Amino acid sequence: MKLRILFVALLTAIYILPANAAVMSATKPTVELSYSGNEQVSDLLLTPISISLIGTTEASTSSWIAGSLSGGSDGFISTFSSTGAPLWNLRLGNTNNEIATSAATDSDGTTWVVGASTTSIIKNPNPTPSKLLNPDNVVIEPAAPTNSSFTKLNLWQISVTGQLLNSFETQTVGVVNPQKIFVNSAGVTIFGDYYEKSAVKAFYTSVSKNGVFTPFIKYGVKATQITSGIQNSDGSFTVVGKSADLLLKVKPLSKGDAITLKISNKGVLQQVARATLKSTTRSWDSISTALLQGGLVKYSNKSEAAITKFSALGKPTWNNRYLSKSTALVATGSNSWTTFISNGPIAGVPAWKPKIASAVLLQLGKKGEVITATSFSGTPVAIGRNNEIGTVVITDSGTSFGLVLVN
């Protein structure tokens, strides 16, 4: 009898989780938005009462994007209530091809969206010989216009009710891919990537609210990209990305370093911090307030989601890395939040042993410890958080987008 009691006690001890262990709970999207064609969500914008998705569609029509396709692709913004009910949406496009990539809210409640577009090219036909025999009087059709690459930077201003107020654009020589937009009383600031032949450089430009663009300032020589950023209290910006170039006399440490740059409100590069690991390529793909950064570490045989909290540029407070099939996206509230596709164990969640890679959302404490853990289907493509709504993750299942809300 004593042996039986001892055996039961041992089994119970084995299966009792540590007091500070988190349990993975599963959740489903509050709203699912079915594909109508080839859609992509690039950004997520939260206000105290709304959730906006910013992206690009190639669908002729859509149940959640009003209007019909104008060119080969249109940008869009679709706005929902804090519970996921549709509020308004707007296509951003004309006869050219457009993309929309990032958005920011102005102090007056209007929304500024940045994107890019192509330019129509009409080829001059060769003159028809005057003595050409044409007994059937066949009408010779003029050549149809074609589109260039994305060599226009576009900016749209939208009212609180979803009406287009202004649209501005500037022509560029290289191909542009804007990544992040900021707006304040002084105007609009845009960061992104600029492609010239086989090189890619990061760029900065500012725009007045009546549509005057400043010349581009570029960073890097052959391989520098910016993916996200935050504005600092002094008006400067902290932006993140990846680079294999010399920046401010700071040499690359590998074939691809994760970079954090401090840039003045005039576009002057002031400080560079690089992160690398031996025999890897790294990138920072997300940054939130209080210098919480998320990214990806690629080895020859695996990859890891990297989440680091910094006290200052290049000075980490804590760092977590998890086996992952995707980069880590981050958001900040009273605690830190991150989402990625997990394909391995997670420290602090001992029962999590995924048989297939699955998306997770982790709430992390002051030392990076896991407080809560949630799993869901699809690939996380954007994350945001505010006090009024909570944490919102946009997922892509391959057939629909989902709005995952966690309070």
C-alpha positions as MATLAB code, in Angstrom:
seq = 'MKLRILFVALLTAIYILPANAAVMSATKPTVELSYSGNEQVSDLLLTPISISLIGTTEASTSSWIAGSLSGGSDGFISTFSSTGAPLWNLRLGNTNNEIATSAATDSDGTTWVVGASTTSIIKNPNPTPSKLLNPDNVVIEPAAPTNSSFTKLNLWQISVTGQLLNSFETQTVGVVNPQKIFVNSAGVTIFGDYYEKSAVKAFYTSVSKNGVFTPFIKYGVKATQITSGIQNSDGSFTVVGKSADLLLKVKPLSKGDAITLKISNKGVLQQVARATLKSTTRSWDSISTALLQGGLVKYSNKSEAAITKFSALGKPTWNNRYLSKSTALVATGSNSWTTFISNGPIAGVPAWKPKIASAVLLQLGKKGEVITATSFSGTPVAIGRNNEIGTVVITDSGTSFGLVLVN';
ca = [
       0.000    0.000    0.000;
       2.813    2.391    0.907;
       4.557    1.610   -2.376;
       1.348    2.386   -4.318;
       0.951    5.756   -2.562;
       4.605    6.574   -3.231;
       4.179    5.661   -6.924;
       1.096    7.907   -7.291;
       2.928   10.741   -5.543;
       5.870   10.425   -7.909;
       3.580   10.493  -10.962;
       1.810   13.577   -9.612;
       5.133   15.335   -9.026;
       6.256   14.570  -12.570;
       3.175   16.191  -14.142;
       2.926   19.246  -11.911;
       4.125   22.246  -13.884;
       6.533   24.717  -12.319;
       4.786   27.548  -10.487;
       5.955   30.117  -13.042;
       5.223   27.987  -16.136;
       2.821   29.294  -18.775;
       0.201   27.099  -20.431;
      -0.379   27.376  -24.179;
      -4.021   28.192  -24.920;
      -5.549   28.072  -28.399;
      -7.639   30.834  -29.942;
      -9.378   31.606  -33.232;
      -9.707   34.840  -35.219;
     -12.571   37.125  -34.213;
     -13.061   37.952  -37.890;
     -11.986   36.145  -41.054;
     -11.696   37.968  -44.387;
     -11.721   35.609  -47.355;
      -9.405   36.157  -50.296;
     -11.074   37.603  -53.366;
      -7.906   37.420  -55.417;
      -4.264   38.034  -54.686;
      -4.305   40.207  -51.547;
      -1.524   41.138  -49.169;
      -1.689   42.907  -45.798;
       1.395   45.023  -45.090;
       0.495   47.049  -42.009;
      -1.895   47.330  -39.072;
      -3.070   50.619  -37.574;
      -4.880   50.867  -34.226;
      -6.829   53.746  -32.708;
      -8.766   53.594  -29.426;
     -11.885   52.530  -31.377;
     -10.721   50.975  -34.648;
      -8.486   48.459  -36.404;
      -7.252   49.235  -39.929;
      -5.604   46.855  -42.385;
      -3.365   48.364  -45.061;
      -2.289   46.415  -48.101;
      -2.598   45.596  -51.781;
      -5.172   43.694  -53.831;
      -5.294   42.323  -57.362;
      -8.939   41.270  -57.011;
     -11.485   42.806  -59.401;
     -14.022   43.040  -56.570;
     -14.048   42.143  -52.893;
     -16.625   41.813  -50.126;
     -14.433   43.844  -47.770;
     -12.802   46.296  -50.225;
     -15.285   48.518  -52.059;
     -15.030   49.441  -55.734;
     -13.482   47.624  -58.654;
      -9.890   47.107  -59.725;
      -8.513   50.051  -61.697;
      -5.112   48.766  -62.817;
      -3.221   45.557  -62.247;
      -3.267   46.176  -58.478;
      -4.717   48.687  -56.019;
      -3.689   49.730  -52.558;
      -6.400   49.597  -49.895;
      -7.274   50.443  -46.323;
     -10.072   48.550  -44.556;
     -11.205   49.717  -41.126;
     -13.101   47.732  -38.497;
     -14.456   48.461  -35.030;
     -12.699   47.218  -31.914;
     -14.932   44.112  -32.064;
     -14.267   43.460  -35.757;
     -17.395   45.009  -37.294;
     -16.776   46.702  -40.695;
     -16.683   50.513  -40.562;
     -15.333   51.710  -43.921;
     -12.831   50.849  -46.612;
     -11.189   52.552  -49.556;
      -9.325   51.507  -52.687;
      -6.223   53.531  -53.464;
      -5.528   53.326  -57.154;
      -6.034   54.436  -60.724;
      -5.184   52.919  -64.106;
      -1.593   52.256  -63.026;
      -0.534   49.516  -60.607;
      -0.423   50.618  -56.963;
       0.660   49.133  -53.655;
      -0.006   50.439  -50.122;
       2.482   49.516  -47.426;
       2.220   51.602  -44.228;
      -0.088   54.058  -42.460;
      -0.062   56.575  -39.604;
      -2.728   58.634  -37.831;
      -2.455   62.431  -37.696;
      -3.444   64.553  -34.704;
      -6.645   65.618  -36.519;
      -7.731   61.982  -36.884;
      -6.939   61.685  -40.581;
      -4.902   58.757  -41.845;
      -1.840   59.005  -44.083;
      -1.010   55.964  -46.221;
       2.212   55.513  -48.176;
       2.725   53.274  -51.170;
       4.172   53.129  -54.652;
       2.913   52.926  -58.209;
       3.979   52.266  -61.758;
       4.091   54.715  -64.640;
       2.213   54.114  -67.875;
       4.515   53.883  -70.886;
       3.039   54.498  -74.334;
       5.360   53.406  -77.102;
       5.362   55.544  -80.213;
       4.433   53.279  -83.131;
       6.454   53.261  -86.295;
       4.769   55.405  -88.958;
       2.591   53.461  -91.358;
       3.950   53.607  -94.933;
       1.669   55.757  -97.068;
       1.741   53.284  -99.983;
       1.025   50.208  -97.849;
      -1.456   47.909  -99.606;
      -4.535   47.471  -97.391;
      -7.354   46.236  -99.631;
      -9.537   45.161  -96.686;
      -9.147   48.528  -94.914;
      -7.914   46.851  -91.705;
      -7.696   49.379  -88.876;
      -4.229   49.400  -87.307;
      -4.645   49.620  -83.548;
      -2.221   51.828  -81.599;
       0.142   50.083  -79.203;
      -1.365   49.457  -75.765;
       0.348   51.259  -72.883;
       2.551   49.190  -70.585;
       3.597   49.793  -66.993;
       7.037   50.503  -65.595;
       8.321   49.143  -62.302;
       7.251   50.879  -59.087;
       9.049   54.154  -59.687;
       6.555   56.531  -58.074;
       6.269   57.154  -54.351;
       2.613   57.757  -53.442;
       0.986   59.400  -50.442;
      -2.735   59.466  -49.633;
      -4.586   61.403  -46.909;
      -7.909   59.915  -45.779;
     -10.625   61.390  -43.555;
     -11.919   59.785  -40.355;
     -14.907   58.487  -42.340;
     -12.848   56.990  -45.156;
     -12.991   59.742  -47.773;
      -9.922   60.493  -49.886;
      -8.824   64.050  -49.070;
      -5.497   64.361  -50.888;
      -3.112   62.293  -52.964;
       0.477   63.184  -53.804;
       3.261   61.475  -55.716;
       6.852   61.930  -56.773;
       8.708   60.233  -59.621;
      11.896   58.328  -58.853;
      14.637   56.881  -61.037;
      14.967   53.642  -59.082;
      12.308   51.273  -57.807;
      10.897   52.253  -54.403;
       9.405   50.093  -51.668;
       8.289   52.314  -48.760;
       8.258   50.507  -45.418;
       7.312   52.954  -42.665;
       5.499   56.292  -42.426;
       5.374   58.834  -39.590;
       3.281   61.993  -39.308;
       3.426   64.950  -36.930;
       2.723   68.676  -37.010;
       5.777   69.300  -39.208;
       4.702   66.878  -41.933;
       5.242   63.307  -43.069;
       8.424   61.203  -42.923;
       8.914   58.040  -44.971;
      11.563   55.304  -44.766;
      11.981   52.433  -47.179;
      14.100   50.627  -49.744;
      15.434   51.991  -53.027;
      16.555   49.619  -55.803;
      19.167   50.618  -58.382;
      20.285   47.888  -60.790;
      21.630   45.106  -58.539;
      21.902   47.288  -55.414;
      19.370   48.066  -52.699;
      19.756   51.050  -50.376;
      17.620   52.361  -47.540;
      16.065   55.798  -48.018;
      14.547   58.705  -46.107;
      12.313   61.466  -47.422;
      10.006   64.006  -45.824;
       6.829   65.466  -47.300;
       4.941   68.617  -46.401;
       1.203   68.261  -45.863;
       0.580   70.008  -49.162;
       2.634   67.446  -51.046;
       6.166   68.843  -51.395;
       8.729   66.004  -51.282;
      12.332   66.541  -50.199;
      15.170   64.816  -52.095;
      15.830   61.243  -51.022;
      18.651   60.579  -48.564;
      20.083   57.090  -49.033;
      21.975   54.798  -46.688;
      24.332   52.008  -47.741;
      25.923   51.089  -51.048;
      24.796   47.649  -52.193;
      22.788   45.855  -49.515;
      20.994   47.931  -46.867;
      17.277   47.740  -46.093;
      14.926   49.288  -43.531;
      11.861   47.358  -42.388;
      10.368   49.279  -39.457;
      10.929   52.162  -37.068;
       9.732   54.331  -34.196;
       9.913   58.067  -33.575;
      11.804   59.202  -30.484;
      10.763   61.934  -28.065;
      13.413   64.309  -29.472;
      11.974   64.009  -32.996;
      14.649   61.623  -34.253;
      13.915   58.098  -35.476;
      15.153   54.642  -34.549;
      14.820   52.355  -37.559;
      15.727   48.701  -37.995;
      16.565   46.368  -40.855;
      19.578   44.556  -42.266;
      22.817   45.493  -44.012;
      26.033   44.131  -45.452;
      27.416   47.641  -46.058;
      29.762   49.969  -44.200;
      27.626   52.472  -42.267;
      29.189   55.399  -40.376;
      32.544   53.612  -40.517;
      30.958   50.611  -38.765;
      31.936   47.558  -40.799;
      29.620   44.611  -41.449;
      30.300   41.653  -39.196;
      28.814   39.010  -41.500;
      27.166   38.637  -44.904;
      24.066   40.147  -43.348;
      23.813   41.962  -40.007;
      20.695   43.060  -38.181;
      21.008   46.842  -37.908;
      19.529   49.548  -35.715;
      20.006   53.131  -36.893;
      19.342   56.431  -35.175;
      18.441   59.060  -37.778;
      17.707   62.738  -37.153;
      14.436   64.357  -38.179;
      16.335   65.760  -41.175;
      17.554   62.340  -42.284;
      21.107   62.520  -40.914;
      22.473   59.116  -39.881;
      23.715   59.584  -36.307;
      24.325   56.160  -34.799;
      24.661   52.533  -35.940;
      24.339   49.313  -33.928;
      24.881   45.914  -35.545;
      23.832   42.468  -34.288;
      25.300   39.259  -35.625;
      26.068   35.658  -34.732;
      28.803   33.499  -36.223;
      27.787   31.668  -39.417;
      24.387   33.356  -39.584;
      22.541   36.100  -41.392;
      20.325   38.320  -39.249;
      17.666   40.958  -39.635;
      15.527   43.125  -37.409;
      12.030   43.200  -38.915;
      10.015   44.858  -36.163;
      10.470   47.467  -33.450;
       8.096   48.847  -30.849;
       8.262   51.542  -28.211;
      10.837   51.191  -25.430;
      13.240   49.602  -27.940;
      11.649   46.167  -28.105;
      12.938   44.568  -31.317;
      12.033   41.405  -33.196;
      13.818   39.665  -36.035;
      15.156   36.507  -37.604;
      18.404   34.553  -37.267;
      19.197   32.177  -40.142;
      21.650   29.294  -39.719;
      22.570   26.772  -42.391;
      20.108   24.216  -41.002;
      17.579   26.150  -38.900;
      16.191   29.575  -38.098;
      15.255   31.366  -34.891;
      12.905   34.185  -33.981;
      14.899   36.754  -32.006;
      13.343   39.145  -29.480;
      15.525   41.648  -27.645;
      14.691   44.444  -25.219;
      17.229   47.279  -25.268;
      17.855   49.959  -22.657;
      19.617   52.092  -25.270;
      20.832   51.617  -28.823;
      22.992   48.494  -28.873;
      22.599   47.824  -25.124;
      20.398   44.752  -24.571;
      18.494   44.213  -21.327;
      17.378   40.694  -22.228;
      17.312   38.492  -25.303;
      15.188   35.480  -26.270;
      15.579   33.209  -29.286;
      13.141   30.474  -30.264;
      13.170   27.891  -33.044;
      10.925   29.378  -35.686;
       9.806   29.275  -39.297;
       9.275   33.041  -39.389;
      10.606   36.311  -38.091;
       9.396   37.725  -34.770;
       6.984   40.662  -34.807;
       6.697   42.715  -31.611;
       4.402   45.148  -29.807;
       4.606   46.911  -26.456;
       2.052   47.503  -23.710;
       2.652   47.258  -19.983;
       4.539   44.104  -21.006;
       6.191   42.939  -24.229;
       4.373   40.922  -26.909;
       5.745   38.860  -29.773;
       4.332   36.575  -32.444;
       6.065   34.075  -34.735;
       5.698   30.544  -36.143;
       7.105   28.171  -33.540;
       8.575   24.811  -34.527;
      10.307   23.904  -31.296;
      10.179   24.153  -27.496;
       9.623   27.488  -25.778;
      11.361   28.135  -22.461;
       8.699   28.856  -19.861;
       6.030   26.827  -21.693;
       7.153   23.273  -20.838;
       4.110   21.516  -22.313;
       4.608   23.108  -25.744;
       6.007   20.474  -28.109;
       4.594   21.252  -31.557;
       4.406   18.382  -34.031;
       3.911   20.909  -36.824;
       5.009   24.537  -36.929;
       2.295   26.771  -35.442;
       1.807   30.487  -34.882;
       2.097   31.658  -31.284;
       1.636   34.896  -29.372;
       3.726   35.354  -26.224;
       3.365   37.965  -23.507;
       6.781   38.562  -21.946;
       7.597   40.114  -18.578;
      10.235   42.588  -17.445;
      13.030   40.029  -17.753;
      11.743   38.371  -20.910;
       9.965   35.557  -19.063;
       6.807   34.110  -20.641;
       3.657   35.269  -18.829;
       0.982   34.023  -21.240;
       1.105   31.947  -24.416;
      -1.509   31.609  -27.156;
      -1.501   29.545  -30.342;
      -3.544   30.047  -33.506;
      -3.587   29.048  -37.159;
      -2.097   30.942  -40.083;
       0.996   33.092  -40.478;
       1.252   36.315  -38.433;
       1.816   39.276  -40.761;
       1.248   42.249  -38.432;
       0.849   42.990  -34.731;
      -0.269   46.001  -32.731;
      -1.401   46.859  -29.231;
      -3.090   49.671  -27.361;
      -4.777   49.973  -23.974;
      -8.295   50.249  -25.363;
      -8.395   47.219  -27.683;
      -5.567   45.014  -26.441;
      -3.220   43.019  -28.658;
      -4.222   42.451  -32.287;
      -2.504   40.033  -34.664;
      -3.339   39.839  -38.370;
      -2.934   36.320  -39.730;
      -2.745   34.930  -43.256;
      -4.036   31.365  -43.651;
      -3.443   31.176  -47.390;
      -7.162   31.580  -48.115;
      -8.155   34.368  -45.715;
      -6.905   37.005  -43.301;
      -7.828   36.750  -39.631;
      -8.070   39.307  -36.820;
      -6.864   37.685  -33.601;
      -7.753   39.802  -30.545;
      -6.211   39.090  -27.137;
      -6.969   41.304  -24.145;
];
